[in-house]
Amino acid sequence: MSLIHRLLQRLGLVHVARPRKYALDVSLQPLLDSMAKHQQRSPDDLASDLLNQALFKTQLDADLWRRWLSLSPREQQVTALTCLGETNPQIAARLGLAVETIRTHTRNAQIKFNVNSKADLRVLLSEWDFSAYEQM
C-alpha cells in the first residue's frame, strides 16, 4: 500500500472494506454446524450465504410491497381476486364492473409489477395472503 493511500485512509477519505462478523444466537450454532457439515462447507460460508439470501428476499419483499402500494384500491382488489384464482368474468360479476374494466385493472397491475401475464402475477404474489378479499 502506498504512502498516499495510507494517508488518505487515516484522513478518512478512503474507505477500507473489512469483513464483518455477526453474532449468532447460541441455539442456532449447532444447526448451522450440522448443515455446514452436511453440505461439506464451512459454517462461516454457509452463514454468509444464508444471510445474503435473507437480505435478498427482504429486499424483494420490500420492492413488491412498494409496487402493491402503487396500485389503486380497485387494482389491489382485482389483483387479490386474480391471485385467489377468480376469472375476469367472476371478478366483474362480484364487483359489478364490466369484464373490460377488470382486464384494464389487471393489465395495469401487470405493468406495475413488471410481469406479462396473470399467471406471472399469481406466481410473484403466491406467498401473500389474500383471504381477506374472499369475503368482500
Secondary structure, 3 states (H helix, E strand, C coil): CCHHHHHHHHCCCCCCCCCCCCCCCCCCHHHHHHHHHHCCCCHHHHHHHHHHHHHHHHHHHHHHHHHHHHCCHHHHHHHHHHHCCCCHHHHHHHHCCCHHHHHHHHHHHHHHHCCCCHHHHHHHCCCCCCHHHCCC
